[in-house]
Amino acid sequence: VLKYFQDKILTKIPIILGIIKHARQIDDYQSIREYLLKITKIYMERGDYENAFREICDVIEVDFSNKMELAEKDRKKDLKLLLDTSEWTTHNNVPLKLKRIIREMPDCAERHLIIGSFFLTLEKYKLARDRLEKAYEKAITGRMKAFILLKLGKVYFFQENFKKVKACLNELEKYQLTDDLMIMFIELKSLYFGFTGKLSEAINIIEEFLPTIKSQNDANYFIKLGSLHNNLAVFLHRERHYEEAEKNFRITRKIWEKVNYRRKLAAVLNNLGDVNLTKGNTKTAVKYFTEALDICSKVDCKRNRILGLLNLGEANIKLGRFDTAEKFLHEALRKSEEQENKPFFDAIINNLAIAKSKIHDFSYYQKFITENVPGLAKGNIYKVTPLTKTYFYYLHQIGDYEKIEKLLEKSESIFLEKKENEFYYQMYGFLLLNKGEYEKAIEVIELAFEYSKQMQSVYAQAINYIRLNECYLAVGDVQKATEMHQKAEYLCDQNDFNYWKKVLALRKIKLQLLDEKISFRKIIRELLAVIEYVQKNNLYLLEIESYEIIIQIYAHLNINKKAKLFFGRYKKKIENATHDLPEYDRNIYMNKTNYYIADYSHLKTLKIAERTFFVSENWQEELYDILKLKELTRIKFFIEKTIDKLLDPFYFSIILSDEIKNKKTPFLTMNIEDKKLFNAKFLNNINNSLDNNLVLSKRIMGSNVLFIPLRIKTAKVGCFVIGDKGELEFQKDEISVLKILRFHLTSILMRINEFAELNNYMELMTKLMKITRKFFMILDLDKLEQEVVSFTLDFIGGTRGFLIRKDKYENYVYKIALDDSKHLLKKYAFISKTVLSEVQKTRKPIFIQDTKESKIFDGYVNFDQSSLNIYCAPLIVDDHDFGFLYIDNFNSDSIKIEINEEFMKLLLMQIVVSLKNALQYESLRQKNKEVESLDNLKNDFINIVSHELKTPLVTLHGYVNRMQKPGNYQFHEEDIRKISKSVDKLYLTTEDIINFNKYKLLNEINKNITNIKDILQVVVDELENLVKDRHMFFKLEIEDKLPSIEVNWEAFTLLLKNLILNAVRFTKDFGTVTVGARHSAFQQEEVEGQESLIVFIQDNGIGIPENELENVFRKFYELNDLYAHKSGTTEFRSSGLGLGLSTAKLIVKLHNGKIWLNSKENEGTTVFIAIPIKD
């Protein structure tokens, strides 16, 4: 069995496992090791390094079984593979048998290195240091010593022993480091500088090194590259270069995902979330933290899991989701307490205090403080933490300003020493505000705001803007209060600070109550929305404040029933908020909130400006001015603006009579769907109002709704429907205004129809003039054809547009096919050949408004669409049928094609003239190309006659001479083979010249969206069959989820064939050629800074001498000139014309990409192609 498989190329793991089973049965341990290594290699090629680690563990067991002879260098090679693959595993995945083998290994450097590396992974740094120091003592080779020093340096770094890190770096400077060790050295050096106060040096070291890295396909190198980008991102983050930091964290993530390095992915996802949290992109941060948690659950990263839970808690606090934050934080606390050193414990407690201070009631928070920091309630402050700050906010919320003042005086030095100036001055500002010293309070809070800017804390800035808003509101400076509100609102909206958004909503309402122009209806609606939100999210303090405001508004409006209702809720909520609170704290808060007043009429904490309804005629004059407008969209805009200004409705709709009858989309609508508007309740009231010419007031589905007829005498123009959100019945003043408004609206609507036709005519003419200029500027026929279809779709409507031409066999060819979004169509269902034939026969356009009613489709249309519109026109250039323009509204009843015959006639004339110009230009350009091509072909032919054509011609000439000599020369099979080979050589040489000149002449090339896997598979399948006599092994390595790219299939296929055949020609029989594709990972692989798709062809052939690398893309350069010649296309070291790589470079350039290669003599060559990925 073993002998049978000896020369076979094996790729299927079950077969190899069967061979291993057989080898075990006959105790052939050499074969067991050999085939276990084959499985390891297969797993590594698949990117499955966790299974590769499992297999190499079995190899190590065989190596140290003492049941076979094994060279020490092979054993060390296997141990290195174990170390390499261990990067992908965790402690739980290390087999017990491996631990036993390592313990029983001889006292050598490798043994201590492996144990030390595992301890480093487990974050047991003292044990790791001891083992690695022993490994260094016993190491013999320079490479081994350097590798151990790099590991030791990492351990010293985690122990914060920077003196030892520096010593390691100094020692490493003495070594000549290979690429894989150099990247580790740069990482260690940058960490040393970054964490010893030299951030700029750390950043410079990495940024200068990254461009020097050569492209690699080694997974371990990718891990190190990811670590380098991760460290750079950490340093940039600390320097507050957030955009650059996020970019490098993203690069790290992409690299580690590429090699399935899940063990560290959670860390980089937490880092990405942290950057976004700092920037204020809180929702994005939550997404990253959630992903990190998901990975931790799969790979058992306890520390990163706790950090992820903590981060989610903090993020949800900023989002104002305190209940959710509390759940995450309790889970983090439980898991932290399970660990020996309780990681992140203090941070978790601090954030829990913040979450609990905002929800349920005061005692919920107060009990937590008493349990966790009992001394704080007694006034003992030893350090400033977020928890300390929450206690100050608690005192501010209950109104115990006396205690705040005492604590600030007592702890001032602690706050300022810890650089908590922003918080200290914020609290001091609260004291001054409470004392009525408003001007001084503003000065102090502005100082707090300046400190928050220095900290670059958007969160603190938003809060300080809110505090300044409160100060200016207290002193009656409405303009300044509004300015502060707007600035705070901008920050809260940008960063999703939902809790503070609701605080701002209440502050805004207090400002609106001072503005007589803002209606109570709008204010109450907004206030009820806040109440609904705060009730749902247990935000008891905001709920109490909301009740305080709404009670006073209803009392002001003399809506006593509702004022009494909310006053009862107000007192009940205060009682619930203060239950189980210490008596002293409870009494302070009860007095602060006026709990003890007898009824709602005595609650007077707000200033409310008196409202006077619009009695002037200004708004009526504005309505008449609308009649001067000519654009329908502007008319609608001003009507909507006037209605909103007068009445602040939650929704409204103006429905014309025809729209009511046919249930069409209304003329103008806001916040109400057609489905709701045309249900039975609404429709009956609309018709009753219009038929009886009466304003109807109804309560429908929780809303107060008015139905206002728009009619003059017997002319029924339409109906005006207006509704609220249930906040307030329409008042008498509002109904009076609506009765006046309806006459103005009716007049305007009657005039609008007159404007519509004129506006439509002007719009069409403007469009036609613009596109005419554009058409004449386009001389490229393909671009012009696409522009023609695109514009016609815009001009007449429709969902699909086609330019259809006939090929030489008289078949219809869809040259251009677009949908209404201008995307290319791949399927062309239901294109009417009948219509096309009719247009071809009559040479006149056809417009069919409804195929079901058209005689052309009589008796054979079976189509679900209620109304299919088709427009088809011939494009006749110089009396020849160039093609057909075909537009329809397939699959859409809502989009209708509208044809103005006069304008369509003009458009078709302009299209035909433009096509004629483009055809003439294309003809001239092609003739010019042909002349140039012939000239170049002549020159190239002269250049290569002596280079490549001479040999086959000499051979043919020899045989011709023999045939001419007297006598009967007998041709043998070998002679015929040589003649045939010479003819083939001439053919291939000619093909090479033609292809080279073809792509040299082109400035651009037609490209289509292509799946790279498809094209690679096709080429490899074809060439694999062509070179089967060479016994080459082809491998496809295509990364998952690669995007499609735009390529020219013919050109790209030629490119790949040239490169793969080159690899075959310079690789010995039974060699391996790997063809693959992946995302760009290195800086040099990007095209002009843009992410690229990398295609690579890798062989294990003879390689290229370093001094010849710069010549390989030269025209007529042939590497085999350096070696013995052989003729043929696939033979080892066979010669070629030397145009393959030159042609490849031209094709890559036409795809806006780049091509380069890495090669080592006697090891092999890898050619890389980078094609930019479009966003």
Secondary structure as GFF3:
##gff-version 3
##sequence-region A 1 1175
A	DSSP	alpha_helix	13	25	.	.	.	ID=ss1
A	DSSP	alpha_helix	29	46	.	.	.	ID=ss2
A	DSSP	alpha_helix	49	63	.	.	.	ID=ss3
A	DSSP	alpha_helix	72	85	.	.	.	ID=ss4
A	DSSP	three_ten_helix	86	88	.	.	.	ID=ss5
A	DSSP	three_ten_helix	91	93	.	.	.	ID=ss6
A	DSSP	alpha_helix	96	104	.	.	.	ID=ss7
A	DSSP	alpha_helix	109	121	.	.	.	ID=ss8
A	DSSP	alpha_helix	125	138	.	.	.	ID=ss9
A	DSSP	alpha_helix	142	158	.	.	.	ID=ss10
A	DSSP	alpha_helix	162	172	.	.	.	ID=ss11
A	DSSP	alpha_helix	179	194	.	.	.	ID=ss12
A	DSSP	alpha_helix	199	209	.	.	.	ID=ss13
A	DSSP	three_ten_helix	210	212	.	.	.	ID=ss14
A	DSSP	alpha_helix	219	238	.	.	.	ID=ss15
A	DSSP	alpha_helix	242	258	.	.	.	ID=ss16
A	DSSP	alpha_helix	262	279	.	.	.	ID=ss17
A	DSSP	alpha_helix	282	299	.	.	.	ID=ss18
A	DSSP	alpha_helix	302	318	.	.	.	ID=ss19
A	DSSP	alpha_helix	322	338	.	.	.	ID=ss20
A	DSSP	alpha_helix	345	356	.	.	.	ID=ss21
A	DSSP	alpha_helix	362	372	.	.	.	ID=ss22
A	DSSP	alpha_helix	386	398	.	.	.	ID=ss23
A	DSSP	alpha_helix	401	417	.	.	.	ID=ss24
A	DSSP	alpha_helix	421	435	.	.	.	ID=ss25
A	DSSP	alpha_helix	438	454	.	.	.	ID=ss26
A	DSSP	alpha_helix	458	475	.	.	.	ID=ss27
A	DSSP	alpha_helix	478	495	.	.	.	ID=ss28
A	DSSP	alpha_helix	498	512	.	.	.	ID=ss29
A	DSSP	alpha_helix	520	536	.	.	.	ID=ss30
A	DSSP	alpha_helix	540	556	.	.	.	ID=ss31
A	DSSP	alpha_helix	560	578	.	.	.	ID=ss32
A	DSSP	alpha_helix	583	592	.	.	.	ID=ss33
A	DSSP	three_ten_helix	600	602	.	.	.	ID=ss34
A	DSSP	alpha_helix	618	626	.	.	.	ID=ss35
A	DSSP	alpha_helix	632	647	.	.	.	ID=ss36
A	DSSP	beta_strand	651	656	.	.	.	ID=ss37
A	DSSP	alpha_helix	657	662	.	.	.	ID=ss38
A	DSSP	beta_strand	668	670	.	.	.	ID=ss39
A	DSSP	alpha_helix	674	677	.	.	.	ID=ss40
A	DSSP	alpha_helix	680	692	.	.	.	ID=ss41
A	DSSP	beta_strand	696	700	.	.	.	ID=ss42
A	DSSP	beta_strand	703	712	.	.	.	ID=ss43
A	DSSP	beta_strand	715	723	.	.	.	ID=ss44
A	DSSP	alpha_helix	732	777	.	.	.	ID=ss45
A	DSSP	alpha_helix	781	796	.	.	.	ID=ss46
A	DSSP	beta_strand	800	806	.	.	.	ID=ss47
A	DSSP	beta_strand	812	819	.	.	.	ID=ss48
A	DSSP	alpha_helix	833	842	.	.	.	ID=ss49
A	DSSP	beta_strand	846	848	.	.	.	ID=ss50
A	DSSP	three_ten_helix	851	853	.	.	.	ID=ss51
A	DSSP	three_ten_helix	855	857	.	.	.	ID=ss52
A	DSSP	beta_strand	870	877	.	.	.	ID=ss53
A	DSSP	beta_strand	880	888	.	.	.	ID=ss54
A	DSSP	alpha_helix	901	944	.	.	.	ID=ss55
A	DSSP	pi_helix	945	949	.	.	.	ID=ss56
A	DSSP	alpha_helix	950	964	.	.	.	ID=ss57
A	DSSP	alpha_helix	973	1001	.	.	.	ID=ss58
A	DSSP	beta_strand	1008	1010	.	.	.	ID=ss59
A	DSSP	alpha_helix	1012	1026	.	.	.	ID=ss60
A	DSSP	three_ten_helix	1028	1030	.	.	.	ID=ss61
A	DSSP	beta_strand	1033	1038	.	.	.	ID=ss62
A	DSSP	beta_strand	1045	1047	.	.	.	ID=ss63
A	DSSP	alpha_helix	1049	1065	.	.	.	ID=ss64
A	DSSP	beta_strand	1072	1079	.	.	.	ID=ss65
A	DSSP	three_ten_helix	1083	1085	.	.	.	ID=ss66
A	DSSP	beta_strand	1092	1099	.	.	.	ID=ss67
A	DSSP	three_ten_helix	1106	1111	.	.	.	ID=ss68
A	DSSP	three_ten_helix	1119	1122	.	.	.	ID=ss69
A	DSSP	alpha_helix	1140	1150	.	.	.	ID=ss70
A	DSSP	beta_strand	1154	1160	.	.	.	ID=ss71
A	DSSP	beta_strand	1164	1172	.	.	.	ID=ss72
###
